[in-house]
Amino acid sequence: MSRRTVALALEPVWLAPRKQLPPRISRLDPFKATIDEILRVDLDAPHKHRHTVKRVFE
């Protein structure tokens, strides 16, 4: 075996830590208050009168 092959085999196999990316802003942030209000109102509503996911999305 060549010296280069042996040197590569002896190098540590641990990968360098990945660069941490800054947290991305959620696209839901402007709507979170409205969604929370809808869900709060739905807690008191009868089961058949609650909003569906599709309706909340709209």
C-alpha positions in Angstrom: 0.0 0.0 0.0 1.1 3.5 -0.7 1.8 6.1 2.0 -1.1 8.1 0.8 -3.6 5.2 1.2 -2.3 4.6 4.7 -2.5 8.3 5.6 -6.1 8.5 4.3 -7.0 5.4 6.3 -5.6 6.9 9.5 -7.5 10.2 9.2 -10.5 10.6 11.5 -13.8 9.6 9.8 -15.8 12.2 11.7 -17.3 14.8 9.4 -17.0 18.5 10.2 -20.0 19.9 11.9 -22.6 21.5 9.6 -23.0 25.2 9.5 -26.0 26.3 11.6 -28.5 28.3 9.5 -30.5 31.1 11.1 -34.1 30.1 11.9 -36.5 30.9 9.1 -39.5 33.0 9.7 -42.7 31.0 9.5 -45.2 32.0 6.7 -48.0 31.4 9.2 -46.8 34.1 11.7 -49.2 36.8 10.3 -52.1 34.4 10.7 -51.4 32.7 14.0 -53.5 35.1 16.1 -56.5 34.6 13.8 -56.1 30.8 13.8 -55.8 30.7 17.6 -59.0 32.8 17.9 -60.9 30.4 15.5 -59.8 27.4 17.5 -60.6 29.0 20.8 -64.2 29.7 19.6 -64.5 26.1 18.3 -63.8 24.7 21.8 -67.2 25.9 22.9 -69.1 25.0 19.7 -70.9 21.7 19.1 -68.9 19.1 17.2 -70.8 19.6 14.0 -70.4 23.4 14.0 -66.6 23.4 14.3 -64.3 24.7 11.6 -62.6 22.1 9.3 -59.0 22.4 8.4 -60.0 23.4 4.9 -62.2 26.2 6.3 -59.4 27.5 8.6 -57.1 27.5 5.6 -59.5 29.5 3.5 
